[in-house]
Amino acid sequence: MASLVTVFGGSGFLGRNTVRALAKAGYRVRVAVRNPNLAPYLPPMGSVGQIQLMKCNVRDHDAVARAVEGADAVVNLVGILYPAGGQGYEEVHVTAAGNIAMAAKAAGASTLVHASALGADPDSESDYARTKAEGETALREEFAAATILRFSLLAGADDKFFNKFAALARIAPALPLIGGGRTKFQPLFVGTAAETILKCVQDRSTHGKTYELGGPNIYTVKEILQIVLRETGRSRPLISIPFWLASLKAMILQFLPGALLTPDQVRFLKTDNIVSPGARTFKDLGIVPQSVEAILPSYLYRFRPKGQFDEAVRERVTGSP
C-alpha cells in the first residue's frame, strides 16, 4: 500500500500544486482543510480514493491529531498573507505550526516538511516575516528533524501577485512603485516549489535542514511590473510612492475586499526578499528552478487587449504572424 501523506493547507495555491505532485508520485494524500466543501477540485487530481479531504482546524489539537493519524509524512503549507476571517498571523503561522509538529511527532511520522518564506526574521518590522520565523522555531522545538523550506514569491496560473498587477494594468492609468520599486525579489514557479516539497518527502537527507529557495533571477519590483506590462501588452506609467505615503494608503486599502494593500505588507517591502549568502538552496537539492519569464506568458496572455487572439500570442503558439 502506498505511503500516506497528510497535507495541511492543501487547498491553497501552493497546496493544490503539491497535492497533485504527491498524487502523481503515487502517494495516498489526506488533505486537512477548514472547509472541505470548498475544495472539490482536489480529489480528481488522483485516482479514485487516492486523495481524501478531511475537515480540520489547525488550532484544534484533537483535530490535528486525527488528521496525522497513520501518516508517514506530514506537510504544513498553512499560511496567510494578511489577517482575515478571524485568523491572525500568530494563530496561523506560530500556534498551528507547533500543533502540527507536536501531533506529527506523537503520531510517529518520519517526515515533516514545513513551508516558510524568504525574509522570515524574528526581528523583522513585518508581523508576517516575524511570525514566519517564530513558526519555524515552534516547529523545530517539537520536531527537530523537520525540513523547512523558505520560498520566495510564487508565480503560477492562480497566483495572487502577477495576476493582481496584470488585472490592475487593464483598468488603472498607472501602476504604483512602493518605495520606488527598488525592493528585490527572486520569484519562483509554483510547480518547482511543489516538486521541491515532493523531493523532501522522499529524501531523508533533507531532515533537520533549512533551505532558502528563490528562482534563478533577481528582479526589483519595478522590473517585475515592467515584465507584467510587456506580457500583457499594456503601456502604463510607473509612479513612485514613498513608504510613508504607501503606509497611509494601506490603512484604508486593507479594509477593501481582498485587502489590496496592508500596512504590514508595506513594512515587508522595506527588505529585499532574496536568498541569503551561504544558505542551502536548490543546488543542494539537485533541482534546477524555472525562470518566471518562461512561465508568465502561459497565463498572463489573457490580460492582453485581445486575449488569446493577440498577434504576439498567436506568433508564440503557431510560430507565424
C-alpha positions as CSV (number, residue, x, y, z in Angstrom):
1,M,0.0,0.0,0.0
2,A,1.2,3.5,-0.9
3,S,2.5,5.7,1.9
4,L,0.1,8.2,3.4
5,V,1.0,11.9,3.4
6,T,-1.1,14.4,5.3
7,V,-1.1,17.9,3.8
8,F,-2.3,20.9,5.9
9,G,-3.3,23.9,3.7
10,G,-3.7,21.7,0.7
11,S,-6.5,23.8,-0.8
12,G,-4.3,26.9,-1.3
13,F,-2.2,27.9,-4.3
14,L,0.9,26.0,-3.3
15,G,-1.2,23.3,-1.7
16,R,-3.1,22.2,-4.7
17,N,0.1,22.0,-6.8
18,T,1.7,19.9,-4.0
19,V,-1.3,17.6,-3.7
20,R,-1.2,17.0,-7.5
21,A,2.6,16.3,-7.3
22,L,2.2,13.8,-4.4
23,A,-0.7,12.0,-6.1
24,K,1.2,11.8,-9.4
25,A,4.1,10.2,-7.5
26,G,1.8,7.5,-6.1
27,Y,1.2,8.7,-2.5
28,R,-2.1,8.5,-0.8
29,V,-2.9,12.0,0.3
30,R,-5.0,13.2,3.2
31,V,-5.8,16.9,2.8
32,A,-6.7,18.6,6.1
33,V,-8.7,21.8,5.3
34,R,-11.1,24.1,7.2
35,N,-13.8,23.8,4.6
36,P,-13.7,20.5,2.6
37,N,-16.8,21.6,0.7
38,L,-14.8,24.4,-0.9
39,A,-12.1,22.1,-2.2
40,P,-14.0,19.6,-4.5
41,Y,-11.3,20.1,-7.2
42,L,-8.7,18.2,-5.2
43,P,-9.9,14.5,-5.3
44,P,-10.0,14.4,-9.1
45,M,-6.3,15.1,-9.1
46,G,-5.6,11.5,-8.2
47,S,-7.2,8.1,-8.7
48,V,-10.5,7.2,-7.1
49,G,-9.9,7.2,-3.3
50,Q,-6.3,8.3,-3.5
51,I,-7.0,11.9,-2.2
52,Q,-9.1,12.3,0.9
53,L,-10.5,15.5,2.2
54,M,-10.7,16.0,6.0
55,K,-12.2,18.8,8.0
56,C,-9.6,20.3,10.3
57,N,-9.0,23.5,12.3
58,V,-5.2,23.7,12.8
59,R,-5.7,25.5,16.1
60,D,-7.6,22.4,17.5
61,H,-5.1,19.9,18.9
62,D,-7.5,16.9,18.7
63,A,-8.5,17.7,15.1
64,V,-4.8,18.0,14.1
65,A,-4.0,14.7,15.8
66,R,-6.8,12.9,13.9
67,A,-5.5,14.4,10.6
68,V,-2.0,13.0,11.0
69,E,-3.0,9.6,12.4
70,G,-1.3,6.8,10.4
71,A,0.6,9.3,8.2
72,D,4.2,8.5,7.2
73,A,4.9,12.1,6.3
74,V,3.3,15.5,7.1
75,V,3.4,18.6,5.0
76,N,2.5,22.0,6.5
77,L,1.6,24.6,3.9
78,V,-0.7,26.7,6.2
79,G,-0.2,30.4,5.9
80,I,-1.9,33.8,5.3
81,L,-0.8,36.9,3.6
82,Y,-2.9,39.1,5.8
83,P,-5.3,38.6,8.8
84,A,-8.8,37.8,7.8
85,G,-11.9,35.8,8.8
86,G,-10.9,35.7,12.4
87,Q,-7.4,34.3,11.6
88,G,-4.3,36.2,12.7
89,Y,-0.6,35.7,12.0
90,E,0.1,34.3,15.5
91,E,-2.6,31.6,15.3
92,V,-1.8,30.5,11.7
93,H,1.9,30.9,11.5
94,V,3.0,30.1,15.1
95,T,0.4,28.2,17.0
96,A,-0.6,26.0,14.1
97,A,3.0,25.1,13.3
98,G,3.6,24.0,16.8
99,N,0.3,22.0,16.9
100,I,1.1,20.2,13.7
101,A,4.7,19.4,14.7
102,M,3.6,18.1,18.1
103,A,0.9,15.9,16.5
104,A,3.3,14.6,13.8
105,K,5.8,13.6,16.4
106,A,3.2,11.9,18.6
107,A,1.8,10.0,15.6
108,G,5.2,8.7,14.7
109,A,5.5,10.4,11.4
110,S,9.0,10.0,10.0
111,T,9.0,13.2,7.9
112,L,7.7,16.8,8.4
113,V,8.1,19.4,5.7
114,H,7.2,23.0,6.5
115,A,6.7,25.8,4.0
116,S,8.0,29.1,5.3
117,A,9.1,32.3,3.5
118,L,12.2,34.1,2.5
119,G,12.6,37.0,4.8
120,A,11.5,35.1,7.9
121,D,13.2,37.0,10.7
122,P,12.3,37.2,14.4
123,D,13.4,40.8,14.5
124,S,11.6,41.9,11.4
125,E,9.3,45.0,11.5
126,S,6.8,43.0,9.5
127,D,4.4,40.8,11.5
128,Y,4.2,38.4,8.6
129,A,8.0,37.9,8.5
130,R,8.4,37.8,12.3
131,T,5.7,35.2,12.8
132,K,7.0,33.1,10.0
133,A,10.3,32.9,11.9
134,E,8.6,32.2,15.2
135,G,6.6,29.4,13.5
136,E,9.9,27.8,12.4
137,T,11.1,27.9,16.0
138,A,7.8,26.4,17.3
139,L,8.0,23.7,14.7
140,R,11.6,22.7,15.5
141,E,11.0,22.7,19.3
142,E,8.5,19.9,18.8
143,F,10.0,18.1,15.7
144,A,13.8,18.8,15.4
145,A,14.1,16.8,12.2
146,A,11.6,18.9,10.3
147,T,12.6,20.2,6.9
148,I,12.0,23.9,6.5
149,L,11.6,25.4,3.0
150,R,11.7,29.2,2.8
151,F,10.1,30.1,-0.6
152,S,10.3,33.4,-2.4
153,L,7.3,34.9,-4.2
154,L,5.5,32.2,-6.1
155,A,4.3,32.5,-9.7
156,G,1.7,30.4,-11.5
157,A,-1.7,30.4,-13.2
158,D,-3.6,31.2,-10.0
159,D,-1.1,33.4,-8.2
160,K,-2.2,36.5,-6.4
161,F,0.7,38.7,-7.3
162,F,1.3,38.7,-11.1
163,N,-2.3,38.2,-11.8
164,K,-3.3,41.1,-9.5
165,F,-1.0,43.5,-11.2
166,A,-1.9,42.3,-14.7
167,A,-5.6,42.8,-13.8
168,L,-4.8,46.3,-12.4
169,A,-3.0,47.2,-15.6
170,R,-6.2,46.8,-17.5
171,I,-8.1,49.4,-15.6
172,A,-5.6,51.7,-13.8
173,P,-4.0,54.7,-15.5
174,A,-0.7,53.9,-13.7
175,L,0.9,51.3,-11.5
176,P,2.4,52.1,-8.1
177,L,6.1,51.6,-7.2
178,I,6.1,51.4,-3.4
179,G,9.4,52.8,-2.0
180,G,10.4,53.5,-5.6
181,G,10.1,49.8,-6.6
182,R,13.7,49.1,-5.6
183,T,12.9,46.1,-3.3
184,K,14.4,42.9,-4.8
185,F,12.5,39.6,-5.2
186,Q,13.5,36.2,-6.5
187,P,10.2,34.9,-7.9
188,L,9.8,31.1,-8.3
189,F,7.5,28.9,-10.4
190,V,4.9,27.2,-8.1
191,G,5.5,23.9,-9.9
192,T,9.1,23.9,-8.9
193,A,8.1,24.6,-5.3
194,A,5.7,21.6,-5.3
195,E,8.5,19.5,-6.9
196,T,10.8,20.5,-4.0
197,I,8.2,19.5,-1.4
198,L,7.9,16.1,-3.0
199,K,11.7,15.7,-3.1
200,C,11.8,16.5,0.7
201,V,9.1,14.0,1.4
202,Q,11.1,11.3,-0.4
203,D,14.6,12.2,0.7
204,R,15.5,11.7,4.3
205,S,18.8,13.5,3.9
206,T,16.9,16.8,4.0
207,H,15.7,16.2,7.5
208,G,16.5,18.9,10.0
209,K,17.7,21.3,7.3
210,T,16.5,24.7,6.2
211,Y,16.6,25.7,2.5
212,E,16.2,29.2,1.0
213,L,14.5,28.8,-2.4
214,G,14.2,31.5,-5.0
215,G,14.1,31.5,-8.8
216,P,17.2,31.8,-11.0
217,N,16.9,35.5,-11.4
218,I,16.6,38.5,-9.1
219,Y,14.3,41.4,-10.0
220,T,13.3,44.7,-8.4
221,V,9.6,45.3,-8.1
222,K,10.0,47.9,-10.9
223,E,11.5,45.2,-13.2
224,I,8.7,42.8,-12.3
225,L,6.0,45.3,-13.2
226,Q,7.8,46.1,-16.5
227,I,7.7,42.4,-17.3
228,V,4.0,42.2,-16.4
229,L,3.2,45.2,-18.7
230,R,5.2,43.6,-21.5
231,E,3.5,40.3,-21.2
232,T,0.0,41.9,-21.1
233,G,0.7,44.2,-24.0
234,R,0.0,47.3,-21.8
235,S,1.7,50.6,-21.5
236,R,1.3,52.3,-18.2
237,P,3.5,54.8,-16.3
238,L,5.1,53.5,-13.1
239,I,4.6,56.0,-10.3
240,S,7.0,56.0,-7.3
241,I,5.2,56.2,-3.9
242,P,7.3,56.7,-0.8
243,F,6.9,54.2,2.0
244,W,5.3,56.7,4.4
245,L,2.6,57.6,1.8
246,A,2.0,53.9,1.0
247,S,1.5,53.2,4.7
248,L,-1.2,55.9,4.9
249,K,-3.0,54.5,1.8
250,A,-2.7,50.9,3.2
251,M,-4.6,51.9,6.3
252,I,-7.6,52.3,4.1
253,L,-6.9,49.7,1.4
254,Q,-6.6,46.9,4.0
255,F,-10.4,47.1,4.6
256,L,-11.4,46.7,0.9
257,P,-12.3,43.2,-0.4
258,G,-9.1,41.2,-0.9
259,A,-7.1,43.7,1.2
260,L,-5.4,45.3,-1.8
261,L,-2.6,46.6,0.5
262,T,-1.9,46.4,4.2
263,P,0.5,48.4,6.4
264,D,2.3,45.2,7.2
265,Q,2.9,44.5,3.5
266,V,4.4,47.9,3.2
267,R,6.8,47.1,6.1
268,F,7.6,43.8,4.5
269,L,8.6,45.6,1.2
270,K,11.3,47.6,3.0
271,T,13.6,44.5,3.0
272,D,14.9,42.6,-0.1
273,N,13.3,39.1,-0.5
274,I,16.2,37.1,-1.9
275,V,18.2,34.1,-0.9
276,S,20.9,34.7,1.8
277,P,24.6,34.2,1.1
278,G,25.7,30.8,2.3
279,A,22.1,29.3,2.6
280,R,21.2,25.9,1.4
281,T,19.5,26.3,-2.0
282,F,18.1,24.4,-5.0
283,K,21.6,23.4,-5.9
284,D,21.8,21.3,-2.7
285,L,18.6,19.6,-3.6
286,G,19.7,18.9,-7.2
287,I,16.8,20.9,-8.6
288,V,17.0,23.5,-11.4
289,P,14.3,26.1,-11.0
290,Q,12.5,27.5,-14.0
291,S,12.6,31.2,-14.8
292,V,9.3,33.1,-14.2
293,E,9.8,34.8,-17.6
294,A,9.4,31.4,-19.2
295,I,6.2,30.8,-17.2
296,L,4.3,34.1,-17.2
297,P,3.4,34.0,-21.0
298,S,1.5,30.8,-20.4
299,Y,-1.2,32.6,-18.3
300,L,-0.8,36.4,-18.5
301,Y,-1.8,36.4,-22.1
302,R,-5.5,36.5,-21.0
303,F,-4.9,40.1,-19.8
304,R,-3.9,41.3,-23.2
305,P,-6.4,43.6,-25.0
306,K,-7.3,40.7,-27.4
307,G,-6.5,37.8,-25.1
308,Q,-5.5,34.6,-26.9
309,F,-6.2,36.3,-30.2
310,D,-3.5,38.9,-29.7
311,E,-0.9,38.8,-32.5
312,A,2.0,38.3,-30.1
313,V,0.3,35.3,-28.6
314,R,-0.5,33.8,-32.0
315,E,3.1,34.1,-33.0
316,R,4.2,32.4,-29.9
317,V,1.8,29.5,-30.3
318,T,2.0,29.0,-34.1
319,G,5.4,30.4,-34.9
320,S,3.9,32.7,-37.5
321,P,2.1,36.1,-37.5
